[in-house]
Amino acid sequence: MGTEILVQTGDVFGLGDHQSTRLCVKWLDSFIKKHQPSTLLDYGSGTGVLSILASIRGVPSVLGVEIDPLGVQQAKENAAINLQSGSCRFVLPEDEDTTAQYDVVVANILPHILIGLVSTLSSRTRQGQMIALSGIRKSEEDAVLESFSPYFDISVVDSDNGFVLLVGVKKSQLVRNNIRLKSE
C-alpha cells in the first residue's frame, strides 16, 4: 500500500483507519493493480477515502455516492486536497445517474443498509464485474451473503478484528433467471 491520503473529516464518518475500511483498502489496492478497472462506484463514500485511493491508483472515473450533504462536500474537499478532483466526483443519491454501471462497486456501510441496497448495488455493477462489501461483522456475514448471492458469486475473502470483506462477481441475467426458476 504505502499511499498517504490526506483526510479532513469534520462531522463526517471515515478517517480510513477502521477495520472495515482497511479491508477495502487492501483489496482495492491489489485489485486495481491487477485488473485496472476504468470505473468505480463507492456507495456510502463518507469522506471519500476509498474513492480517492481508487483515483490515485489509476481508475479514471470514480463516483462516490453519500447520503449526507456534508459528506459530499467533505469528500469533494478531500479529493481536491489529494489532487484527485479530476477523476473523483461525489454526489447525493438523488443526483446519481441510476442507469450507470461500473466495473467495481464498493460499499463499506452497515449490514442492514447493505441488505436494503442489494437491488441498487446489483443494478450498478456490470455483468461479470466486481462488488466488494464491508462494514460487516463476522456474526452478520450470513445475512449479507444470503441477500447478495442471487445476484453475485460472493464469499468472504478477508477479515480483520471481527469484521469481514465480501467480494463477488455479478452473475449473468441468464444464471439469475435459472436460479429463480429452480426455486419457484
C-alpha positions as CSV (number, residue, x, y, z in Angstrom):
1,M,0.0,0.0,0.0
2,G,2.1,2.9,1.2
3,T,-0.1,5.7,-0.2
4,E,-0.8,8.6,2.1
5,I,-4.3,10.1,1.7
6,L,-5.0,13.4,3.5
7,V,-8.4,13.4,5.0
8,Q,-10.3,16.1,6.9
9,T,-13.5,14.6,8.5
10,G,-15.3,17.5,10.2
11,D,-18.5,15.8,11.3
12,V,-18.3,13.1,8.6
13,F,-17.5,9.4,9.2
14,G,-14.4,8.0,7.6
15,L,-10.8,8.6,8.6
16,G,-9.7,5.4,6.9
17,D,-8.5,3.6,10.0
18,H,-11.5,1.4,10.8
19,Q,-11.0,-2.4,10.3
20,S,-13.7,-2.5,7.5
21,T,-12.0,0.4,5.7
22,R,-8.6,-1.3,6.0
23,L,-10.1,-4.4,4.4
24,C,-11.4,-2.4,1.5
25,V,-8.2,-0.5,1.0
26,K,-6.1,-3.7,1.0
27,W,-8.4,-5.4,-1.5
28,L,-8.9,-2.3,-3.7
29,D,-5.1,-1.7,-3.9
30,S,-4.4,-5.2,-5.1
31,F,-7.4,-5.5,-7.4
32,I,-6.8,-2.2,-9.2
33,K,-3.1,-3.1,-9.7
34,K,-4.0,-6.4,-11.3
35,H,-7.2,-5.5,-13.3
36,Q,-7.0,-1.8,-14.0
37,P,-10.8,-1.1,-14.0
38,S,-12.0,2.0,-15.8
39,T,-14.9,2.8,-13.5
40,L,-15.6,2.5,-9.8
41,L,-18.6,3.4,-7.6
42,D,-18.1,4.0,-3.9
43,Y,-21.6,3.7,-2.4
44,G,-21.6,5.3,1.1
45,S,-18.4,7.2,0.4
46,G,-18.3,9.2,3.6
47,T,-15.1,11.3,3.4
48,G,-14.1,9.8,0.1
49,V,-11.1,7.7,1.3
50,L,-11.9,4.7,-1.0
51,S,-12.7,6.8,-4.0
52,I,-9.6,8.9,-3.6
53,L,-7.5,5.7,-3.3
54,A,-9.0,4.3,-6.5
55,S,-8.3,7.6,-8.3
56,I,-4.7,7.7,-7.0
57,R,-4.3,4.1,-8.2
58,G,-5.3,5.0,-11.7
59,V,-9.1,4.4,-12.0
60,P,-10.0,7.1,-14.5
61,S,-13.7,7.5,-13.5
62,V,-14.7,7.3,-9.8
63,L,-18.1,8.2,-8.3
64,G,-18.8,8.5,-4.6
65,V,-22.4,8.4,-3.5
66,E,-23.2,9.7,0.0
67,I,-26.5,10.4,1.7
68,D,-25.1,13.2,3.9
69,P,-24.7,16.5,2.1
70,L,-21.9,17.4,4.5
71,G,-20.1,14.2,3.5
72,V,-20.4,15.0,-0.2
73,Q,-18.9,18.4,0.4
74,Q,-16.1,17.0,2.7
75,A,-15.3,14.3,0.1
76,K,-15.0,16.9,-2.7
77,E,-12.6,18.9,-0.5
78,N,-10.6,15.8,0.3
79,A,-10.4,14.9,-3.4
80,A,-9.1,18.4,-4.0
81,I,-6.5,18.2,-1.2
82,N,-5.2,15.0,-2.7
83,L,-5.2,16.4,-6.2
84,Q,-7.9,13.9,-7.4
85,S,-10.8,16.2,-8.3
86,G,-10.5,15.5,-12.0
87,S,-11.3,11.8,-11.7
88,C,-13.4,11.7,-8.5
89,R,-16.9,13.0,-8.3
90,F,-19.2,12.9,-5.3
91,V,-23.0,13.2,-5.3
92,L,-26.1,12.6,-3.2
93,P,-28.1,9.5,-4.2
94,E,-30.8,11.7,-5.9
95,D,-28.2,13.2,-8.1
96,E,-26.7,9.9,-9.3
97,D,-27.3,8.6,-12.8
98,T,-29.2,5.4,-11.8
99,T,-28.6,3.9,-15.3
100,A,-24.8,3.9,-15.0
101,Q,-23.0,0.7,-14.4
102,Y,-19.4,0.2,-13.0
103,D,-16.5,-2.2,-13.3
104,V,-16.2,-2.1,-9.5
105,V,-18.7,-1.3,-6.8
106,V,-17.5,-0.8,-3.2
107,A,-19.8,-0.3,-0.2
108,N,-18.4,-0.1,3.3
109,I,-21.6,0.5,5.3
110,L,-23.7,-1.2,7.9
111,P,-25.1,-4.6,7.0
112,H,-28.8,-3.7,7.3
113,I,-28.2,-0.8,4.9
114,L,-26.3,-3.1,2.5
115,I,-29.2,-5.6,2.6
116,G,-31.6,-2.8,1.8
117,L,-29.4,-1.7,-1.1
118,V,-29.0,-5.1,-2.8
119,S,-31.1,-4.2,-5.8
120,T,-29.4,-0.8,-6.2
121,L,-25.9,-2.1,-5.9
122,S,-26.6,-5.1,-8.2
123,S,-28.0,-2.8,-10.9
124,R,-24.9,-0.6,-10.7
125,T,-22.5,-3.5,-11.2
126,R,-21.7,-4.5,-14.7
127,Q,-22.3,-8.2,-15.5
128,G,-19.2,-10.2,-14.8
129,Q,-17.7,-7.4,-12.8
130,M,-16.9,-7.0,-9.1
131,I,-18.5,-5.9,-5.9
132,A,-16.8,-5.5,-2.5
133,L,-18.8,-5.1,0.7
134,S,-17.6,-4.3,4.2
135,G,-18.7,-2.8,7.4
136,I,-19.9,-6.3,8.2
137,R,-19.1,-8.1,11.5
138,K,-18.4,-11.8,11.3
139,S,-21.7,-12.5,13.1
140,E,-23.6,-10.6,10.3
141,E,-22.0,-12.1,7.3
142,D,-24.5,-14.9,6.6
143,A,-27.4,-12.4,6.2
144,V,-25.5,-10.3,3.8
145,L,-24.3,-13.3,1.8
146,E,-27.8,-14.6,1.6
147,S,-29.1,-11.3,0.3
148,F,-26.4,-10.8,-2.3
149,S,-25.9,-14.4,-3.5
150,P,-28.9,-14.4,-6.0
151,Y,-27.0,-11.6,-7.9
152,F,-23.3,-12.4,-7.2
153,D,-21.0,-15.3,-6.8
154,I,-19.9,-13.9,-3.5
155,S,-17.8,-15.0,-0.5
156,V,-15.8,-13.8,2.4
157,V,-12.2,-13.1,1.2
158,D,-10.6,-11.4,4.2
159,S,-11.2,-10.5,7.9
160,D,-9.8,-8.0,10.4
161,N,-10.6,-8.0,14.1
162,G,-14.1,-9.3,13.8
163,F,-15.0,-7.6,10.5
164,V,-15.2,-9.3,7.1
165,L,-14.8,-8.3,3.5
166,L,-17.2,-9.9,1.0
167,V,-16.2,-9.9,-2.7
168,G,-18.3,-11.2,-5.6
169,V,-18.7,-11.3,-9.3
170,K,-22.0,-10.3,-10.8
171,K,-23.9,-13.2,-12.3
172,S,-25.4,-13.1,-15.8
173,Q,-29.1,-12.5,-16.1
174,L,-29.5,-16.0,-17.5
175,V,-27.9,-17.5,-14.4
176,R,-30.2,-15.4,-12.1
177,N,-33.3,-16.4,-14.1
178,N,-32.3,-20.1,-13.9
179,I,-31.9,-19.8,-10.1
180,R,-35.3,-18.1,-9.9
181,L,-36.9,-20.8,-12.0
182,K,-35.4,-23.6,-10.0
183,S,-36.6,-22.1,-6.7
184,E,-40.2,-21.5,-7.9
